[in-house]
Amino acid sequence: MAVVSMSDKEFARLDVLLTLEAGRIRTADACTLLGLQRRQVFRLLRGFRERGAVSLLSSRRGRPSNNRLPEAVRELAIAIVRERYADFGPTLACEKLSQLHGCRVSRETLRQWMIAEGLWLDRRRRLPSVHQPRNRRARVGELVQIDGSQHFWFENRGPEYTLIAYVDDATSRLLHAAFVPSESTFDDLRETKAYVARFGRPIAFYSDKHAVFRVSKREAAGGNGMTQFGRALHELNIDILCANSAPAKGRVERSFGTLQDRLVKEMRLAGIDTIAAANAFLPGFIDSYNERFGKAPSDLVDAHRPLPPGAVLDDVFAWKEERTVTNSLSLQSDRVVFLLEETEATRALARQRVTVIDDPDGRLAIRHNGLDLPYRTFDKVRRVTQAAIVENKRLGPMLALVAEMQKGREMTRSKRAPRRRGQSEQHLFKTG
């Protein structure tokens, strides 16, 4: 029995012809299914009756295409690639052949030629990327991996929340953790301040490339190239390293895999369904976690360093921005206008730069040369026209807030007269 290899189109035609030959469909139905005229269907049916399924195979199968480029073009392209672009990929090599040598071939054609000549390896045949393990750091506090994991930590008892965790590279111990509604710069500043206050200054933090930790846009204009988080670490002489991939910071990633299993179940048994209760539960869980999964460091000397003399953590881990004081002793920050109280110290600050310090706990100060200036708020809730900028990790809570505000506006609107056509409302959103 001969085995016939057929394409999907040829096999579909065979199925229709078998059904037509058996009398289960009419010729008109076969024409519709095949998209052919009656004479073409009868021609296919006649060939099928005479020679069987082989009659449906294309007569050009196995023959070179009529559109195939001449062999001389193939030899020229391969010779140039082999001589000058042996380590180039097909796309770049195709561009260079066209730009520099006037040899115009398609990228896919060149790719097939390079594969046949052993100059390129098909993606399906490539070996997967290898992520080799690296040795742990020798001392506690040399490298602390920091990351946030958004997850249904309370299962169906609550929405998604984020767990910020600090994992020591030398021991895999969970040194600090906290639940937050959604990770933001203020959350990372606040939790890092708590970490440094308890353990001291580590040598370096290891994080992903989230915008909290690094300026993603190289072409960003203005500023010093640091995020608020990076500026705080710079003031304490703590380095920040960013991983290129998730496997590179495998210790904290594996820790989250364990926490999403064990911590979720432990909180279920304890009946915890709020962030406040979860954060109160964490210290005891961390102790048991470290006892179970922690490793002993190869060097018992703790690498954490004490705080520099005179360092005030509340000031270091605050959001700081410089602003210029106007001639009327006013300045604007976060869409709010502040008026400096007219005193002997503030009268000389017109056109001078001052620092606005916004603490994660809600305290705000305006400072110049170490002196806190008296101020009052003017037009605190200003109506603005620009849209709010929301970090990706805060999108969920922001949408929830928007939904609640819209619901409140609808209830208020139903109690008053309808607005005139064309009226609109704008609202102010404060982002972290």
FIZA-112619 format. One record per residue: x, y, z of N, C-alpha, C in turn; residue in one letter. Coordinates in pm, whole numbers. Example, Ala and Ser with C-alpha at 12.3 -4.5 7.8 and 13.67 -1.06 7.14 Angstrom:
REM FIZA-112619
nx/ny/nz/cax/cay/caz/cx/cy/cz/residuo
1319/-569/780/1230/-450/780/1320/-330/780/A .
1285/-225/708/1367/-106/714/1290/3/787/S .
//
This chain:
REM FIZA-112619
nx/ny/nz/cax/cay/caz/cx/cy/cz/residuo
86/-119/0/0/0/0/89/124/0/M .
65/214/-95/145/336/-104/93/440/-6/A .
186/513/56/153/620/149/164/752/75/V .
57/830/76/52/956/4/56/1070/105/V .
150/1161/87/161/1280/172/83/1393/107/S .
-13/1448/181/-100/1551/125/-97/1675/214/M .
-116/1789/151/-130/1914/225/-271/1923/281/S .
-294/2021/368/-427/2040/425/-530/2068/316/D .
-491/2148/217/-585/2182/110/-619/2059/28/K .
-520/1979/-4/-545/1858/-82/-629/1757/-4/E .
-602/1746/126/-680/1652/207/-826/1697/217/F .
-848/1830/227/-986/1881/232/-1059/1850/102/A .
-992/1862/-11/-1054/1827/-139/-1089/1679/-144/R .
-999/1594/-93/-1026/1450/-93/-1149/1418/-10/L .
-1164/1482/103/-1280/1456/189/-1410/1494/118/D .
-1411/1608/48/-1531/1651/-22/-1563/1555/-138/V .
-1461/1511/-212/-1485/1421/-324/-1535/1285/-277/L .
-1483/1236/-164/-1532/1109/-109/-1679/1122/-70/L .
-1715/1234/-11/-1855/1256/28/-1944/1268/-95/T .
-1894/1337/-199/-1971/1350/-323/-1987/1215/-392/L .
-1880/1137/-395/-1885/1006/-461/-1982/913/-388/E .
-1993/929/-257/-2086/844/-180/-2230/890/-192/A .
-2253/1006/-255/-2389/1054/-274/-2448/1126/-156/G .
-2365/1167/-61/-2419/1234/58/-2435/1384/38/R .
-2374/1440/-65/-2394/1581/-97/-2415/1594/-247/I .
-2472/1706/-291/-2494/1732/-432/-2370/1798/-492/R .
-2365/1799/-625/-2253/1862/-695/-2247/2012/-663/T .
-2361/2076/-651/-2364/2220/-618/-2303/2245/-481/A .
-2332/2153/-387/-2274/2168/-253/-2122/2150/-257/D .
-2076/2055/-339/-1932/2034/-353/-1865/2158/-413/A .
-1932/2222/-509/-1877/2343/-569/-1861/2453/-463/C .
-1961/2463/-377/-1955/2565/-272/-1843/2536/-173/T .
-1831/2410/-132/-1728/2373/-34/-1587/2390/-89/L .
-1568/2358/-216/-1436/2367/-277/-1406/2504/-336/L .
-1511/2585/-357/-1491/2715/-419/-1452/2705/-564/G .
-1504/2602/-634/-1470/2577/-774/-1597/2573/-859/L .
-1578/2585/-991/-1689/2571/-1085/-1721/2423/-1105/Q .
-1840/2395/-1167/-1885/2257/-1185/-1786/2178/-1272/R .
-1736/2238/-1379/-1647/2164/-1467/-1517/2128/-1395/R .
-1470/2217/-1304/-1349/2186/-1230/-1372/2073/-1130/Q .
-1491/2074/-1068/-1523/1965/-975/-1532/1832/-1050/V .
-1597/1833/-1168/-1607/1708/-1246/-1469/1660/-1292/F .
-1379/1756/-1324/-1243/1717/-1364/-1171/1649/-1247/R .
-1184/1706/-1127/-1121/1645/-1009/-1182/1509/-979/L .
-1314/1498/-995/-1382/1372/-968/-1341/1263/-1068/L .
-1326/1302/-1194/-1283/1205/-1295/-1141/1156/-1266/R .
-1051/1245/-1232/-916/1204/-1198/-911/1117/-1073/G .
-998/1147/-974/-1001/1068/-852/-1048/925/-881/F .
-1149/912/-974/-1200/779/-1007/-1095/697/-1083/R .
-1013/766/-1164/-915/694/-1246/-788/660/-1169/E .
-736/756/-1088/-604/736/-1027/-605/743/-875/R .
-721/770/-817/-729/772/-673/-681/906/-616/G .
-638/904/-488/-599/1027/-418/-476/1092/-478/A .
-393/1014/-550/-272/1070/-611/-307/1178/-713/V .
-424/1170/-771/-462/1268/-872/-479/1408/-814/S .
-497/1416/-682/-518/1546/-619/-387/1616/-584/L .
-275/1545/-595/-146/1605/-562/-103/1702/-670/L .
-37/1810/-632/11/1907/-728/118/1844/-817/S .
108/1870/-946/205/1813/-1039/342/1879/-1027/S .
349/1992/-956/476/2061/-940/545/2026/-810/R .
488/1933/-736/550/1896/-609/689/1839/-634/R .
786/1888/-558/924/1841/-571/1004/1913/-676/G .
939/1995/-757/1010/2070/-860/1045/2209/-808/R .
1151/2269/-857/1186/2404/-812/1080/2505/-858/P .
1062/2611/-778/964/2713/-810/1005/2792/-934/S .
907/2835/-1009/935/2919/-1125/990/3055/-1085/N .
961/3097/-959/1006/3227/-912/1140/3220/-839/N .
1201/3103/-839/1326/3088/-767/1435/3173/-831/R .
1517/3236/-744/1626/3319/-794/1731/3231/-862/L .
1802/3286/-957/1907/3208/-1025/2013/3159/-925/P .
2074/3046/-956/2174/2989/-869/2293/3082/-852/E .
2321/3163/-954/2434/3257/-944/2411/3359/-833/A .
2285/3404/-817/2253/3500/-710/2272/3435/-574/V .
2230/3310/-562/2247/3240/-436/2395/3226/-401/R .
2474/3186/-498/2617/3167/-472/2684/3299/-435/E .
2645/3408/-502/2703/3538/-472/2667/3581/-329/L .
2538/3569/-293/2494/3612/-160/2563/3531/-51/A .
2571/3400/-68/2633/3315/34/2783/3345/45/I .
2848/3372/-68/2990/3403/-65/3017/3532/12/A .
2932/3636/-12/2950/3763/60/2923/3746/208/I .
2816/3674/242/2784/3652/383/2894/3573/451/V .
2942/3470/386/3046/3387/447/3175/3467/470/R .
3204/3559/378/3329/3635/388/3321/3749/488/E .
3206/3821/489/3200/3945/567/3098/3941/681/R .
2993/3863/667/2883/3870/764/2851/3732/822/Y .
2952/3656/851/2929/3519/898/2859/3516/1033/A .
2881/3618/1117/2818/3621/1249/2695/3711/1253/D .
2645/3754/1134/2526/3838/1128/2401/3749/1123/F .
2292/3803/1174/2164/3736/1158/2109/3761/1019/G .
2009/3683/975/1955/3700/840/1901/3840/812/P .
1836/3901/910/1777/4033/887/1884/4137/860/T .
1987/4143/947/2093/4242/929/2176/4210/805/L .
2204/4083/781/2281/4046/662/2206/4084/535/A .
2074/4067/535/1992/4104/419/2000/4255/394/C .
1997/4335/502/2008/4479/487/2143/4519/428/E .
2251/4456/476/2384/4490/427/2403/4447/281/K .
2351/4333/243/2360/4290/104/2292/4389/11/L .
2178/4444/54/2104/4537/-30/2171/4673/-33/S .
2217/4722/84/2271/4857/93/2411/4869/34/Q .
2497/4770/61/2638/4781/27/2680/4704/-97/L .
2601/4603/-136/2644/4516/-245/2544/4509/-360/H .
2429/4574/-345/2329/4572/-452/2270/4435/-477/G .
2281/4345/-382/2227/4209/-395/2095/4203/-319/C .
1986/4209/-390/1854/4219/-327/1788/4081/-322/R .
1780/4029/-201/1708/3904/-176/1621/3927/-54/V .
1516/3851/-43/1428/3867/73/1494/3808/197/S .
1450/3855/312/1506/3807/438/1481/3658/457/R .
1360/3611/423/1328/3470/444/1409/3381/349/E .
1428/3427/225/1510/3349/132/1653/3337/181/T .
1709/3451/226/1846/3447/278/1855/3361/403/L .
1752/3364/486/1753/3281/608/1760/3133/571/R .
1680/3092/473/1681/2952/430/1817/2914/371/Q .
1875/3004/293/2007/2977/237/2112/2963/347/W .
2109/3051/445/2207/3048/554/2191/2923/639/M .
2067/2880/660/2045/2756/736/2101/2637/660/I .
2077/2633/529/2127/2522/448/2280/2518/445/A .
2345/2633/452/2491/2640/449/2554/2632/587/E .
2472/2620/691/2525/2612/827/2571/2744/884/G .
2525/2857/825/2563/2989/874/2462/3045/974/L .
2350/2978/989/2246/3026/1083/2173/2904/1138/W .
2139/2909/1264/2071/2799/1329/1925/2835/1350/L .
1837/2751/1303/1694/2774/1318/1660/2783/1466/D .
1567/2873/1498/1532/2897/1639/1484/2770/1708/R .
1416/2684/1634/1364/2560/1694/1476/2463/1729/R .
1593/2482/1669/1704/2391/1695/1806/2449/1792/R .
1784/2574/1835/1879/2634/1927/1860/2577/2067/R .
1968/2571/2139/1960/2529/2279/1902/2643/2362/L .
1824/2611/2465/1770/2717/2550/1881/2791/2622/P .
1850/2916/2660/1948/2997/2733/1984/2930/2866/S .
2110/2936/2899/2159/2872/3021/2178/2979/3128/V .
2116/2960/3242/2134/3049/3356/2208/2970/3464/H .
2339/2984/3464/2420/2908/3558/2410/2968/3698/Q .
2412/2882/3800/2404/2935/3936/2532/3009/3973/P .
2519/3103/4062/2635/3175/4113/2645/3151/4264/R .
2761/3172/4316/2782/3153/4458/2711/3260/4538/N .
2667/3223/4655/2605/3321/4744/2711/3423/4790/R .
2664/3539/4831/2755/3633/4895/2799/3576/5029/R .
2915/3617/5074/2973/3555/5194/2907/3603/5322/A .
2868/3731/5330/2821/3789/5455/2677/3838/5445/R .
2610/3838/5556/2476/3895/5563/2486/4046/5538/V .
2401/4096/5449/2400/4239/5422/2488/4282/5306/G .
2562/4191/5244/2640/4229/5125/2550/4258/5008/E .
2447/4176/4990/2353/4193/4880/2215/4153/4928/L .
2121/4245/4924/1984/4220/4968/1892/4236/4848/V .
1821/4131/4814/1731/4135/4699/1594/4188/4743/Q .
1546/4286/4669/1418/4350/4701/1325/4336/4582/I .
1200/4301/4609/1102/4286/4500/963/4290/4560/D .
865/4311/4473/725/4309/4514/648/4206/4433/G .
556/4136/4496/477/4034/4430/329/4065/4448/S .
261/4092/4336/117/4115/4339/46/3981/4325/Q .
-42/3952/4420/-100/3818/4425/-229/3824/4508/H .
-314/3725/4491/-434/3712/4576/-391/3646/4706/F .
-325/3723/4791/-270/3667/4915/-380/3622/5010/W .
-496/3685/5004/-609/3645/5089/-708/3558/5014/F .
-664/3502/4900/-748/3416/4816/-878/3488/4782/E .
-992/3424/4804/-1119/3488/4770/-1173/3576/4882/N .
-1091/3600/4985/-1135/3683/5098/-1100/3830/5078/R .
-1038/3863/4966/-1000/4002/4940/-940/4017/4803/G .
-915/4140/4760/-856/4165/4627/-707/4136/4626/P .
-645/4161/4512/-500/4145/4499/-428/4253/4581/E .
-325/4212/4651/-237/4304/4721/-93/4271/4682/Y .
0/4356/4724/141/4338/4693/219/4314/4822/T .
306/4215/4818/397/4188/4928/536/4234/4887/L .
592/4330/4960/729/4376/4938/820/4295/5030/I .
921/4233/4973/1007/4143/5051/1154/4180/5030/A .
1233/4162/5137/1377/4184/5137/1443/4052/5175/Y .
1513/3991/5080/1574/3859/5100/1725/3873/5094/V .
1794/3822/5197/1940/3829/5201/2000/3724/5109/D .
2095/3766/5024/2153/3675/4926/2241/3569/4991/D .
2305/3600/5101/2398/3507/5164/2327/3393/5236/A .
2208/3420/5286/2141/3322/5373/2002/3282/5325/T .
1947/3350/5225/1808/3329/5179/1706/3361/5287/S .
1748/3431/5391/1654/3468/5497/1569/3586/5455/R .
1446/3583/5499/1354/3693/5475/1375/3794/5588/L .
1445/3904/5556/1481/4000/5659/1368/4098/5690/L .
1289/4130/5590/1180/4225/5613/1074/4203/5506/H .
949/4224/5541/840/4211/5445/722/4293/5494/A .
640/4337/5400/522/4416/5434/421/4408/5321/A .
294/4404/5358/186/4408/5261/146/4553/5235/F .
123/4586/5108/76/4719/5068/-33/4701/4964/V .
-122/4799/4949/-226/4785/4846/-167/4767/4707/P .
-64/4846/4677/3/4836/4547/138/4904/4559/S .
242/4840/4505/378/4892/4523/395/5027/4455/E .
453/5121/4526/481/5254/4473/612/5303/4532/S .
657/5420/4487/780/5477/4540/768/5504/4689/T .
655/5558/4733/637/5586/4875/642/5457/4958/F .
583/5350/4906/586/5223/4979/728/5171/4993/D .
805/5175/4882/943/5126/4889/1029/5214/4978/D .
1007/5345/4976/1081/5433/5065/1050/5403/5212/L .
922/5386/5242/882/5361/5380/936/5228/5431/R .
925/5121/5353/969/4990/5399/1122/4980/5404/E .
1190/5048/5310/1336/5047/5316/1386/5125/5437/T .
1315/5232/5473/1351/5305/5595/1337/5216/5717/K .
1230/5136/5721/1212/5043/5834/1323/4938/5835/A .
1363/4892/5716/1469/4791/5709/1601/4848/5760/Y .
1639/4969/5711/1766/5029/5750/1765/5064/5899/V .
1651/5108/5951/1644/5142/6093/1668/5019/6179/A .
1628/4902/6132/1643/4780/6212/1780/4714/6194/R .
1826/4702/6069/1947/4624/6042/2070/4710/6012/F .
2053/4835/5971/2165/4916/5927/2171/4921/5775/G .
2281/4975/5724/2295/4993/5579/2360/4871/5515/R .
2292/4803/5421/2358/4695/5347/2455/4752/5244/P .
2537/4665/5187/2629/4710/5084/2553/4748/4957/I .
2456/4665/4918/2381/4691/4794/2245/4624/4800/A .
2150/4686/4730/2020/4624/4704/2019/4574/4560/F .
1948/4463/4537/1937/4402/4405/1790/4397/4369/Y .
1751/4462/4259/1610/4475/4224/1590/4448/4077/S .
1463/4458/4033/1434/4453/3890/1448/4593/3831/D .
1402/4611/3707/1420/4738/3638/1296/4826/3646/K .
1217/4808/3750/1098/4890/3763/1136/5037/3780/H .
1047/5125/3737/1075/5268/3737/1099/5323/3878/A .
1058/5250/3983/1089/5295/4118/1238/5297/4141/V .
1311/5203/4080/1451/5183/4112/1547/5247/4012/F .
1504/5270/3889/1595/5327/3790/1518/5410/3689/R .
1587/5507/3630/1528/5590/3524/1535/5509/3395/V .
1420/5471/3343/1416/5382/3228/1450/5453/3098/S .
1414/5581/3086/1435/5653/2962/1569/5724/2965/K .
1660/5681/2879/1790/5745/2873/1782/5889/2822/R .
1679/5917/2741/1668/6050/2684/1591/6145/2773/E .
1560/6102/2897/1484/6188/2987/1558/6318/3011/A .
1489/6430/2995/1551/6561/3010/1539/6607/3154/A .
1644/6673/3202/1641/6728/3337/1671/6623/3442/G .
1687/6669/3565/1713/6579/3676/1858/6533/3679/G .
1887/6447/3777/2023/6398/3794/2038/6252/3754/N .
1937/6197/3686/1945/6059/3642/1910/5959/3749/G .
1863/6004/3865/1826/5915/3975/1677/5923/4003/M .
1621/5811/4044/1486/5813/4097/1491/5860/4242/T .
1375/5882/4301/1370/5920/4443/1430/5810/4531/Q .
1402/5685/4494/1457/5573/4570/1610/5569/4555/F .
1659/5588/4432/1803/5588/4410/1871/5703/4481/G .
1806/5820/4486/1864/5934/4557/1876/5906/4707/R .
1774/5841/4766/1780/5808/4909/1895/5712/4938/A .
1912/5610/4852/2021/5515/4874/2157/5583/4854/L .
2164/5676/4759/2291/5747/4735/2331/5828/4858/H .
2234/5889/4925/2265/5967/5045/2322/5879/5156/E .
2285/5750/5157/2334/5658/5260/2450/5573/5210/L .
2498/5600/5088/2608/5523/5031/2571/5375/5020/N .
2451/5348/4967/2406/5211/4940/2390/5199/4789/I .
2450/5098/4729/2438/5078/4585/2306/5012/4551/D .
2258/5036/4429/2139/4970/4377/2176/4903/4246/I .
2156/4773/4236/2185/4695/4115/2054/4645/4058/L .
2041/4646/3926/1919/4601/3859/1947/4477/3776/C .
1865/4375/3792/1883/4249/3720/1828/4262/3579/A .
1891/4188/3486/1845/4188/3347/1725/4097/3327/N .
1707/3998/3414/1598/3901/3397/1555/3851/3534/S .
1438/3787/3538/1388/3732/3663/1479/3621/3718/A .
1531/3528/3633/1620/3425/3688/1744/3481/3754/P .
1786/3603/3717/1907/3660/3776/1889/3689/3924/A .
1767/3719/3966/1740/3740/4108/1655/3624/4160/K .
1711/3505/4142/1635/3383/4168/1599/3362/4314/G .
1680/3415/4407/1651/3388/4549/1518/3450/4592/R .
1497/3577/4553/1371/3640/4593/1255/3583/4513/V .
1279/3543/4387/1172/3483/4307/1130/3348/4366/E .
1228/3267/4406/1194/3138/4469/1127/3158/4604/R .
1168/3263/4674/1103/3293/4802/956/3324/4782/S .
924/3402/4678/784/3433/4651/706/3306/4614/F .
772/3212/4545/703/3087/4514/666/3012/4641/G .
755/3011/4739/725/2946/4867/620/3024/4945/T .
632/3158/4945/539/3240/5022/398/3232/4965/L .
387/3228/4832/253/3219/4772/187/3085/4801/Q .
263/2989/4849/206/2862/4890/183/2860/5042/D .
291/2874/5118/281/2858/5263/214/2976/5333/R .
255/3099/5297/197/3214/5365/48/3225/5339/L .
6/3199/5216/-137/3205/5184/-215/3106/5269/V .
-163/2985/5284/-235/2883/5362/-234/2915/5511/K .
-121/2969/5560/-115/3005/5702/-214/3116/5735/E .
-225/3215/5646/-321/3323/5672/-464/3274/5658/M .
-486/3175/5572/-621/3117/5563/-658/3051/5695/R .
-563/2974/5753/-590/2907/5880/-611/3007/5992/L .
-542/3122/5983/-556/3224/6087/-674/3316/6063/A .
-744/3299/5951/-861/3381/5921/-827/3526/5890/G .
-711/3553/5832/-665/3689/5805/-716/3733/5668/I .
-774/3853/5662/-826/3903/5535/-807/4053/5520/D .
-721/4115/5601/-692/4258/5588/-541/4279/5592/T .
-498/4391/5534/-355/4422/5532/-302/4443/5672/I .
-378/4511/5758/-331/4537/5894/-308/4405/5970/A .
-403/4313/5958/-386/4185/6026/-272/4105/5966/A .
-255/4113/5835/-147/4038/5770/-11/4091/5811/A .
5/4223/5819/133/4280/5861/163/4249/6007/N .
60/4239/6090/82/4198/6229/120/4050/6237/A .
75/3970/6142/104/3827/6141/243/3796/6086/F .
298/3885/6004/423/3858/5933/544/3832/6023/L .
571/3909/6130/693/3884/6208/705/3741/6259/P .
599/3685/6313/605/3547/6360/625/3449/6247/G .
559/3474/6133/577/3386/6018/719/3393/5965/F .
777/3515/5961/914/3531/5910/1012/3452/5996/I .
992/3453/6128/1083/3378/6215/1078/3228/6183/D .
958/3174/6166/946/3032/6134/997/3001/5994/S .
975/3094/5901/1025/3077/5763/1177/3071/5761/Y .
1241/3164/5830/1388/3166/5831/1446/3045/5902/N .
1379/2999/6006/1427/2879/6075/1418/2757/5984/E .
1320/2753/5897/1301/2639/5810/1388/2647/5684/R .
1400/2765/5623/1465/2777/5492/1595/2857/5495/F .
1629/2921/5604/1750/3003/5610/1877/2918/5606/G .
1982/2974/5549/2112/2909/5542/2212/2987/5627/K .
2316/2917/5671/2421/2983/5748/2517/3053/5653/A .
2559/3177/5680/2654/3245/5592/2793/3184/5606/P .
2872/3193/5500/3009/3141/5506/3099/3229/5590/S .
3064/3356/5607/3139/3449/5691/3042/3507/5794/D .
3073/3491/5921/2981/3532/6027/2982/3682/6053/L .
3070/3757/5988/3075/3902/6008/2958/3967/5933/V .
2882/4046/6004/2767/4114/5944/2816/4233/5862/D .
2774/4240/5735/2818/4348/5646/2735/4474/5660/A .
2627/4471/5737/2548/4593/5757/2632/4697/5829/H .
2619/4823/5788/2695/4932/5847/2603/5025/5925/R .
2654/5088/6029/2571/5184/6103/2542/5306/6019/P .
2444/5385/6061/2408/5506/5989/2518/5609/5999/L .
2536/5692/5895/2636/5800/5903/2598/5898/6013/P .
2696/5963/6073/2666/6061/6178/2575/6172/6125/P .
2472/6202/6200/2380/6309/6162/2272/6270/6064/G .
2271/6145/6017/2169/6103/5920/2034/6091/5987/A .
1932/6150/5927/1794/6142/5976/1713/6065/5873/V .
1671/5944/5909/1604/5857/5813/1474/5918/5760/L .
1403/5992/5845/1279/6054/5797/1305/6150/5682/D .
1419/6219/5686/1452/6311/5577/1510/6237/5457/D .
1592/6135/5481/1654/6061/5372/1550/5992/5287/V .
1455/5923/5351/1356/5844/5278/1226/5922/5259/F .
1239/6048/5225/1125/6132/5188/1136/6167/5041/A .
1024/6207/4984/1023/6252/4844/1070/6396/4842/W .
1181/6423/4770/1240/6556/4768/1240/6610/4627/K .
1192/6734/4614/1194/6803/4486/1232/6948/4508/E .
1311/7002/4418/1349/7142/4426/1251/7228/4348/E .
1218/7344/4405/1128/7438/4342/1184/7579/4356/R .
1145/7666/4262/1188/7805/4265/1079/7892/4326/T .
1117/7974/4421/1022/8064/4487/998/8185/4397/V .
872/8222/4378/839/8337/4294/859/8467/4372/T .
844/8577/4303/856/8708/4369/748/8729/4473/N .
635/8659/4459/527/8671/4557/542/8568/4668/S .
662/8508/4680/691/8409/4785/596/8289/4778/L .
571/8241/4657/487/8122/4638/565/8020/4556/S .
522/7898/4563/580/7790/4483/475/7682/4463/L .
496/7600/4363/398/7496/4331/466/7361/4332/Q .
399/7262/4392/449/7125/4396/331/7030/4397/S .
337/6929/4313/230/6830/4304/94/6895/4283/D .
92/7000/4195/-31/7071/4158/-95/7145/4276/R .
-16/7173/4377/-64/7250/4492/24/7373/4505/V .
-36/7489/4530/37/7614/4547/57/7638/4696/V .
182/7668/4733/217/7697/4872/263/7842/4881/F .
219/7910/4986/258/8049/5013/348/8051/5135/L .
469/8104/5120/558/8116/5234/513/8233/5321/L .
515/8213/5451/483/8322/5542/591/8428/5531/E .
551/8551/5527/648/8660/5510/722/8686/5641/E .
847/8645/5644/934/8666/5759/1066/8722/5709/T .
1153/8751/5802/1284/8803/5764/1362/8700/5685/E .
1342/8569/5716/1415/8463/5646/1359/8438/5506/A .
1229/8450/5488/1169/8417/5359/1170/8532/5260/T .
1180/8658/5308/1176/8772/5216/1293/8771/5117/R .
1403/8711/5157/1521/8709/5069/1524/8588/4977/A .
1418/8506/4976/1419/8382/4899/1355/8395/4761/L .
1312/8514/4723/1253/8531/4590/1354/8491/4484/A .
1308/8408/4389/1389/8352/4280/1497/8257/4330/R .
1487/8209/4452/1582/8113/4507/1521/7972/4502/Q .
1607/7869/4507/1563/7730/4504/1544/7680/4647/R .
1432/7615/4670/1404/7552/4798/1370/7405/4773/V .
1372/7325/4877/1344/7182/4866/1211/7150/4934/T .
1123/7085/4859/995/7038/4914/1015/6893/4956/V .
993/6864/5083/1016/6731/5139/881/6672/5178/I .
843/6565/5107/715/6497/5131/744/6361/5191/D .
717/6344/5318/745/6219/5388/638/6116/5354/D .
676/5987/5343/576/5883/5316/464/5878/5420/P .
491/5925/5540/388/5925/5644/292/6042/5633/D .
314/6132/5536/219/6241/5515/269/6378/5556/G .
382/6387/5624/435/6517/5666/503/6586/5547/R .
486/6717/5539/545/6793/5429/617/6915/5486/L .
738/6939/5434/816/7053/5479/879/7121/5357/A .
898/7253/5370/970/7331/5269/1097/7382/5335/I .
1211/7346/5280/1338/7368/5349/1436/7443/5259/R .
1514/7530/5325/1621/7602/5256/1741/7612/5349/H .
1854/7557/5303/1977/7556/5382/1956/7499/5521/N .
1877/7388/5528/1855/7320/5654/1751/7382/5743/G .
1688/7491/5700/1587/7559/5781/1449/7533/5724/L .
1356/7483/5807/1217/7463/5765/1144/7595/5764/D .
1083/7626/5652/1017/7754/5632/868/7744/5664/L .
812/7845/5729/667/7845/5755/590/7871/5625/P .
479/7803/5607/403/7816/5483/256/7787/5512/Y .
173/7820/5415/33/7781/5418/-6/7740/5277/R .
-111/7662/5268/-155/7609/5139/-255/7705/5076/T .
-236/7729/4948/-328/7814/4873/-390/7732/4761/F .
-522/7729/4754/-591/7656/4648/-542/7511/4645/D .
-560/7443/4757/-505/7308/4773/-559/7211/4669/K .
-688/7218/4640/-748/7129/4540/-772/7210/4414/V .
-672/7220/4330/-684/7296/4206/-745/7210/4097/R .
-821/7277/4012/-875/7203/3898/-770/7205/3787/R .
-737/7087/3736/-632/7075/3636/-690/7014/3509/V .
-618/7034/3400/-665/6982/3272/-588/6860/3228/T .
-467/6841/3280/-388/6727/3234/-433/6600/3303/Q .
-410/6486/3236/-447/6356/3292/-344/6313/3395/A .
-388/6233/3492/-297/6185/3595/-207/6075/3540/A .
-83/6074/3586/12/5970/3548/11/5864/3657/I .
-14/5741/3620/-28/5633/3716/77/5527/3686/V .
152/5484/3788/247/5376/3771/174/5246/3741/E .
238/5160/3665/174/5034/3625/132/4952/3746/N .
219/4947/3849/188/4865/3965/77/4925/4051/K .
37/5052/4024/-70/5114/4102/-198/5128/4021/R .
-201/5070/3902/-316/5087/3814/-442/5028/3875/L .
-432/4909/3935/-550/4845/3993/-616/4930/4101/G .
-541/4971/4206/-603/5056/4308/-653/5189/4254/P .
-583/5248/4155/-628/5374/4100/-762/5357/4028/M .
-778/5247/3952/-905/5222/3885/-1017/5202/3988/L .
-985/5134/4099/-1085/5115/4204/-1125/5250/4264/A .
-1025/5339/4284/-1055/5473/4336/-1140/5551/4239/L .
-1107/5543/4110/-1185/5614/4008/-1329/5565/4007/V .
-1346/5433/4019/-1482/5378/4020/-1562/5430/4138/A .
-1499/5436/4257/-1569/5486/4375/-1604/5634/4358/E .
-1510/5713/4304/-1538/5856/4285/-1649/5877/4183/M .
-1649/5796/4075/-1754/5809/3975/-1890/5772/4034/Q .
-1890/5669/4119/-2015/5630/4183/-2069/5742/4271/K .
-1976/5806/4346/-2019/5917/4431/-2068/6035/4350/G .
-2003/6063/4236/-2047/6173/4152/-2185/6147/4092/R .
-2209/6019/4053/-2341/5986/3997/-2451/6007/4101/E .
-2423/5968/4226/-2524/5986/4331/-2549/6134/4357/M .
-2441/6213/4356/-2458/6357/4378/-2531/6423/4263/T .
-2498/6381/4141/-2558/6440/4022/-2708/6414/4016/R .
-2750/6296/4065/-2893/6263/4060/-2976/6348/4155/S .
-2908/6414/4253/-2981/6494/4351/-2989/6641/4312/K .
-2925/6679/4201/-2926/6818/4161/-2974/6830/4016/R .
-2986/6953/3970/-3033/6976/3834/-2930/6927/3734/A .
-2975/6879/3620/-2881/6831/3517/-2788/6944/3472/P .
-2667/6909/3442/-2572/7007/3393/-2603/7044/3249/R .
-2560/7167/3212/-2578/7209/3073/-2487/7129/2984/R .
-2527/7110/2863/-2450/7033/2767/-2313/7100/2747/R .
-2208/7017/2751/-2074/7068/2729/-1998/7091/2858/G .
-2069/7095/2973/-1998/7109/3099/-1922/6981/3130/Q .
-1812/6994/3199/-1731/6877/3233/-1669/6898/3369/S .
-1618/6791/3425/-1550/6793/3553/-1410/6737/3535/E .
-1317/6795/3606/-1182/6737/3613/-1149/6718/3759/Q .
-1075/6616/3785/-1040/6582/3923/-891/6563/3936/H .
-847/6581/4054/-704/6572/4083/-673/6439/4145/L .
-574/6370/4088/-527/6243/4144/-383/6263/4186/F .
-352/6224/4306/-215/6232/4354/-153/6094/4342/K .
-45/6085/4267/22/5957/4248/150/5953/4326/T .
192/5827/4360/312/5812/4440/437/5834/4361/G .
//
